Amino acid sequence: MEILNALLQGFATAITPVNLLWALFGCALGTAVGVLPGIGPAVAVAMLLPITAKVEVTASMIFFAGIYYGAMYGGSTTSILLNTPGETASMVTAMEGNKMAKSGRAGAALATAAIGSFVAGTIATVIVTLFAPFVAEFAVKLGPPEYFLLMLLAFTTVSAVLGKSTLRGLSALFVGLAAGCVGMDQISGQARYTGGIPEMLDGIEIVLVAVGLFAVAEVLYAALYEGRTVEGQNRMSRVHMSARDWKRSIPAWLRGTAIGTPFGCIPAGGTEIPTFLSYATEKRLAKGEDRAEFGTKGAIEGVAGPEAANNATVTAALIPLLTLGIPTSNTTAILLGAFQNYGIQPGPQLFTTSAALVWALIASLYIGNVMLLVLNLPMVGLWVKLLKVPKPQLYAGILIFATVGAYGMRQSAFDLFLLYAIGVLGVVMRRFDFPTAPVVVGMILGPLAEAQLRNAMSIGEGSALVFLQRPMSITLVLIVLAVLLLPRLLRLWGQRRGRPLAV
């Protein structure tokens, strides 16, 4: 009953005309961003962070949430019509969706993607509503040793799971941790790693890092390496589904939601695993004529299931973000930076210190899901026209937004030099396949982890055994070790089994 009352108060805040307008603007912008190939939600949120610095905090968070889940809806349009996934989350959708488009069923593919996203997003939002407060209530009872280990878990999961190499992930994390140390020491007030530059005394702005690594690096990378590509577009058909399409899609939506939601709730990072798992499940369960469509004409279940899994994962990822302050993807890392930009630290205390904001944000998820369904089905023709925007003009606009926003924060020319230096670093990282999310996570959580480590060591009177003397902290130590070692042990075991026995 208490949760219901809090949610109703959240709706009362979210349905004010100003907040509804921001939600609509965010959903529309997110869908447009999702439609444009190569411009993901992380780039959009990072680019707009400085612009909304003066907007009221609740409206700003509702706006960013709209971009966050709107981009996931829009990504399916590009995948289906162009076979060009803007995000890794849309890769699986492209496999069957593009084949459906080539066989004249683009409308059915777009319809099942939009409705599946709505169904999965709504169910996952109900789960966020019911379980997030209990997770936060439990987390409030934790002490400094547990908080430090939770942050260590965030470092290891984001570094080990995002990207193809754990070593590269950890290297990116250490870059972020080093950047987080720049400025004045939290306790002694001594300047650290400032190089004698006065602007560095306050530390490096997280907004600059986010905008540089995602928006500026995206543009520079496209200009340097992608060159000119000619994209072919499939003909649009009427956006509707036949009775047989509905019969095949509904079970796939529900199975996709069931697969995606747990992956969002645990800090394991990414939508790749649940979407591929959903696709494999649908292909395995299909029979006869339906199975024959996989990889040939395009099977509608191969679009419905992965799209539902994707949106369920994305929505449920708000549970670790809001209750533990652990981001599980590029975009949630940027959202964490957006919270911190307003002086709000997501974590166990958020549901008590900023309850009105949290419940308004959760209520906006319900509203946004309805808005996105309305925007996606009737207006899909408009989104398709966005695909014709020339890349040079598009990237030039992003660069202008990023530069003006970064300069507007402190009116400092030094910030612009720093922004483009970070952008160049982002290009180098992308060129050599280093994940960028660990840099943002390390920068945001690094100083907090340092403070909790100092507090924990004070409790233990200088002894590190304090991390092994409490049941919850021992559990977290074991989980961290499992995240780092288990994948390697399984790989070694697989190689051993695959190797022929010596006679």
N, C-alpha and C positions, 0 to 999 in steps of 0.2 A: 504493500500500500504506500509505503514511504517513497519507493522508486517511482510509482505512478504519479504521486503528487509532484515530485521533483521534475518528472518528464513534462507534466502539464504546465508547470511554471516555465520550463524551457520552451515549450510551444508558445506560451504567452509572449516571451521575449523574441522568439524567432519569427513570429508572424506580424511583427510591427512593419509598417510599410517600408521603412529604410532597410531593415534586415532582409525582408523578402526581395527587395530590389537588388541588394548585394548578392543574395543567393542566386537569383536569376542571372545576374551579370556573370557570376562565377561559373555557373553551369554552362551558359552559352559560350563563354570564353574557353572553358575547359574542353567542351565538345569541339570547338573550332581548332584548338591546339592539338587535340587528339587526331583530328582529321588530317592535319598537315603532316606529311611524312618527315620524320627525323626530329620534330619539335615535341618533346615529351612534356609531361606535367611538371617534372623537376625543373626544367628550363623555364617554364611559364611562371611557376611560383617564385623561383629565384629572381627572375627578371622584375617581377612586380613587388617584391619585398620592400625596396626602398620607396616606391611610389605611394604605398599605402601606410607609410610610417605615421602619418597624422590622422588616419582614420580611427574611429573608436574601436577598441580591441575586439568586442564581440562581433561587430560587423565585419571586421577584417578577417577574423578566423572563419566565419561563415563563408566569406568570399573565397578564401584559400581552400576550404573544404569542397566548395563547388567546383573549383578548378581541378582538385585532386580526383574526385570521382567522375567528373564530367569528361576528363581526358581519357579515362578508361572506356567510357561509352563510345567516344568518337574514334578511338583507335581502330575499331573493327571496320569502319567505312573504308579507310585506306587499304587495310589488309585484304578486304573482300574485292574491292574494285581494281586496285593497282598491284596487289601482291607485294606491297611495300609496308611492312609493319613498322610503325613509328617507335614502338616499345617492344621489349622482349615478350611482354605479356600477350601481344597480338600475333606472335609468330605462329602459334598453333592454329589460331582462327584462319590465318592466311592459307593453311594447308588444304582445308576442305572448302572454305568460303570462296577462294578465288576460282576453284574448279566449278563451284555452283554458278558463279558469275559468268564463266566462259560458256556454260551450257544454258545460259539464259534465265537463271534463277537467282540473280543478284538481289531482287526484292525480298524473296523468302529468306535468304541468308541474312540480310540486314534486319529484317523483322525479328527473326529468332534471336539474333544477337542483342537487339534493343530490349525485347521483352524478357529474355533470360537474364540480362544485366539488372533489370528492375526487380525481378523475382528474387535473385540471389542477394542483391544489395539490401532489399527490404528485410529478408530473413536474417542476414548477418547483422543488420542494424538492431533488430530485436534482441539478438544475442549480446551485442555490445551493451544495450540498455540494461539487460538482466544481470550480466556477469561482471561488467567493469566495476560497479560499486563494491562488490564483494572482494574482488582482487585488490582494490585500493584499500579496503578496510583491513585486509590481511597484511598488506605491505606496510601499513602505518606502524605495526608492531615490531618491525625490523629495526636493528641498530646500525651504527656506522660500519661494523665488519661486513654485515649483509649487504648494505648499500654499496660499499666498495666492490664486493664480489659481483653484485648485480651489474655494475658498470663494467667490470672486467668481462662478464658474460656478454654484455653488449659489444664490447671491443672485439672479442673473439668470434662471435657469431657473424657480425657484420663483415669483419675482415676475412674470415674463413669461407663464408657462404657467398658473398658478393664477389664476382670475378672468378676467373678460371684457376688462379694460383693463390694458395694461402700465403706464400712468401710475398707476393706482390700486394696482397691485401694488407698484410701486417706492415709492409713498408709504407703504404699509403696512410695507415693508421698512425705510424710514428711521425710522419710529416704533420698530421693534424695535431698530435699531442705536443710536438715542438712549437707549432704556431700558437697553441693554447697557453704555453708558458711565457710568451712574450708579454711584457708589461710589468706591473708592480706585483711583488709577492703579496699573497693574501694576508699573511701574518706580520712579516717584518716590514713590509712597505718598500723593500729594496727593489731597484730597477733590475729587470732580468731580460737579457737578449734584445735590448732596444737599439744597440749600435749607436748610442748617443743621439738618436732622432727623437725630438720631443713628441711627435705625433704617435710614437710607438708606446709611450708611457701608459696610455689607456688600453693597450692591447690591440690586436688586429680585429676589426669589426667582422663578425660572423657573416653579415649581409654581403660585405665585399667578397669574402671567400666563396659564398654560395653563388653570387652573380658571376664572379670570375670563372669559377670551375665549371659551371653549367652553361650559362648563357653566352659569355664571351668565348669560351673554349669551343662551344658548339659552332659558332659562326666562323672562327678562325680555322677550325678543323675542316669545315665544309669548303672554305675558300682555298685551303692549301692542298687538300687530298682528294676530295670527292669529285671535282671536275664537273663537266656537263654530262648529264644523263638524260636520255629520252625515255619518258614513262608512257606506257600504253594504258589506256583506260577502258574497262569493259562497259558495255551499254547497260544503262539502268533499266530495270523493269519495275512494274508497280509493286510498292511495298505492301505485301500481304502474304498470308500463309493459308494453305489449303487445310482441310480437315485432317488429311494424312500427315501433313507437316506438324500440326498441333499434337497429334497422337504420338509422334516420334520425339517431339521437342520437350514436352512436359516432364517425362521421366528423366531426360538428360539434364534439364535445368535443376531438378531436385538432387540428382546424383552429384552434379557439378558443385552445387552449394554445399552438400555434405562433405565433399572432398576438400574444397577450398577454405571453409571456415576454420577448421583446426590449424591449418597452415598459417593463417593470419594471426591466430591467437598466440602461437608460440613464436619466440623471437628467432626464427630460422631464416628469415630474409627471402625476398623474391617471390614472384608468381610463376616462375618457370616450372618448378616441380609439380604443383597442383594442376596446372593447365595441361602439361604433358600426361600426367597420371589420369586426368579426366578423359583425355583423347584416347589413351590406351584402353581405358575401361569401356568407353562407348564402342570402340572398334571390336573389342572382345565380345561384348554382349550382343552386337548386331548379328542378324541371321538372314540367310537367303539373299533376296533382292536388295535389302537395305545394306547388307555387308558388301555386296558387289559394287555399291556406289562409292565406297571409300577409295580414294586415290584415282578414281575414274571421272564420273560425272559430278562428284562432290556429295557427301552425305551430310544431311542437315544436323544429325546428332553430333558430328565432328565440329560443328560451329556452336551449337547450343550448349553442350557440356563445358568445353573450355572457357567460353565467355562467362558462364555462370560461376565457374571455379575462380576465374580471374577477379570478378567483382566481389565475390564473397571473401576472398583473401584480402583484397584491398581495404574493404570496410572493416573486417575483423582485426586488421593490423592496427586499428586505432586503440584496441585494448592495451597491448604492451606500450604503445606510445603515451597514452593518457595516464595509465596507472603506474607504470614503472619508469617512464621517461626513456624507453628503449625504442629507437627507430629501426625498422626492419627493411628499409628500401631507400633509394635515393630521395624520393619525394617525401617520405616521412622524416628523413634527416633534415630536409629543408624546412618542413613544417615545425620541427623541433626548434630550429633556428628562428622561425617566425614567432613562436611563443616566447622564446628568450629575448627577442628584440623588444617585446612589450614588458619585460621584467617578470615573466611568468615561467616557472620551471615545472614542466609536466612531471608527475610522480605521485606517490601515495597521498601527499597532502593536497593535491590539486582539487579533489572532490570536496574538501572542506574549505580551503582558502578561496577557491574560484568556482564554487558550485554553480552559480548562475551562468557563468560562461560555458562550463562543461555541458550542462543540460541543454542550453540553447544550441550548442554545437551538435549534440546528439539529435535534438529535435529537427535541426536543419538537414540532417541526413535523410529523414523521412520525407521532408518537403522536397529536397533536392532530387530524390529518386523519382517522385511524381513529375517534377519539372522536366527531368531528363527524358522520361518516357514521352511527354508531350512534345518536347523539342526534337527528339530523334525520329519519331515515326512520320509526322506530317512534313517536317522541314528537311528531310534527308536530301532533297534536291538542292537546297541552298548550301548544305555542307559540301556536297559534291562539287559545286562551283568554286569553293575555296581551294580545291586541288589545282585550279588553273592559275593561282597566284605565282608569278615568277619567283624563283628562289633568290636571285640577287636582291630584289626589292624587299622580300620577306626578311632576309638576314640583315640587311641594312637597317630596317626598322627595329629589329631586336637589339642591334648594337647601339642605336640612338637611345632607346629606352634604358638600357643598362648603364650607359655613360651618364645620362641626365640624372637617373635615380641615384647612382653612386655619388655624384658631385653634390646633389641636393641634401645629402645627410649632414655634412659638416662644412660644405663649400671649401673643400680642401683639394688643391691640385695634387698633393701627395697621394691622396686616396685614388686618384685616377691612374697615376703611375703604378700604384700597388695593384689596382684592379686588373690592368693589362698584363702585369707581371704574373699574377695568379692565372689569368687567362692563358698565357703561354705555357705555364706549368701544366694546366689542364690539357692542353693540346699534346704535350709530351707524354702525359700519363695515358691519354687515350690512344696515342700512336703505339705505345708499347704495352697496351692492355693492362694498365693499372686501374683498379676501380676507384672512383672519386668519392663515393659515399663515406668510406672510412675516414677520409680527411675531415669532413664536416663533423662526423660523430666524435672523432678524437678531439677536435677543437672545442666542441660544446661540452662534452662530458669529461674531458681531461682535467680542467680546473676543479670540477665537482668531485671527481675521483680522488684528486690530490688532497682535497679538504677532508673527505671521508677517511682516507688512509691515515692522515695525521690524527684524526679523532680516534680511530680504531687503535692505533699504536699507543695513544695516551691511555685508553681504557686498559690495554694489555701491559701498561708500564714498560713500553719499549720492546715487548716480546711479540714476535710474529705468530706465536702459538695461539693468540686470541682468535685467529681465523679457523682454528681446528677445535676450539673448545665449546662451540655452540652448534646444535643440530642443524639449523638452517644454513649456517655458513659452511659446514662440512659438505652438505648436499650441493651447494653452489660450486664449491671447489671441484667436486666430482663431475658436475655437469660441464664446467669449463674444460676439464681434462678430456672428457668424452668428446666434446665438440672439436678439440684439437687433434686427438689421437685416434678416435674411432674410425673416421674415413680412411686414414692411412692403414690401420690394421685390417680393415675389410678389403682394401685394395691389395694388400700383401697376401691375404688369405685367398683372394680370387686368383691372383697370379700363381700361387702355389698349386691350387686345384686345377688350373688350366694347363700347368706344365706336365708333360708326360713323365710317368714314373721311370726311374732308371732300373734297367734289368741287370 
